[in-house]
């Protein structure tokens, strides 16, 4: 499921030279345009967001701009508003810094594949960061997209922390990323133009009919050959139909294919019998490596219970809240397995890793944007 990824990337997009804060058509929209090496220190610009949902007030807008310009790293700034006062645009400029150090934390054996996808993303979406070239928010956003492509292609479930050091006296930028791994899974097919060119693409899964809380959907989809953004194959569909018939917990299963030309829509229908749980496990990774049983709070799911997707998600969210700490990010991955005896195993992987920090002329800022909503399965 890519919902979590898309939410994450949506937040990263505000590293770009333009960042729009949308709302309904009747409310004031704000837009920021950046030139040069504007520091991605979000608290500096929070007043822009605070102008949303309110009538246009020139005095408050000027106060916001003055607040932003109080930081010497922002050397120029203006604002403009359209005729009906529905769109407010800030234009902000900083001196241009040159990247002198760039650490992407890619093992030597994987560098060739990484640079292949990094360059492919640049060809489609624009230049990323390189040593000897300018640091800009837009270029850094393309680093995140390139890294995401690489991690998904390698089947790496990971968190990425970043330390950015901006020195405006020396006109330099140093950028270091670190990848923190949880257990890997099967590599994901990458959509065009980054993956293998498919004569016919599994472009959409528009119908996903699971009418009960008993079906381990993620487990089923991991076993299937038919993948989102993979190449369509009638043979794979037939194999998947036979696979589903052999899963003893499924009482109903159906794969429907529609569409023509170079893409297909795949619809899935599942109904299950209750599945007894054989084992529940919790493991720590990253900053939680070596997590011991006494450190784990009492669980709400136990061996002997019946599998429930909603209760599993609730347990994942509970573990996330239990292990969240200041200056750390936390991801929870859930793996559902089925034993030869037809029982379920649940493995909760907790991955903790440092927040993102930006240093501006030596002063540090925690700039991490954390998801505050409910747990979303990966």
Protein Blocks (a to p, Z undefined) as FASTA:
>chain_A
ZZlmmmmmmmmmmmpmbdcddddfkbccdddddehjddfbfklmmmmmmmgoiacdfklm
mmmmmmmmmpmklmbdcddddfkopaccddddddddddfbdcehiafklmmmmmmmmmmm
mmmnopcddehiacdfklmmmmmmmmmmmmmmnopacdddddddddfklopacddddddd
dddddddddddfkbccdfbacfbcfbccdfbfkbcfklmmmmpmbdghiacdfklmmmmm
mmmmmmmklmbdcdddedehjbdcddddddddddddfbdcdddehjlgoiafklpccdfb
dehiacdfklmmmmmmmmmmmmgcehiacdddddddddfkopacddddddddddddddee
hiacdfbdcdfbdcddZZ
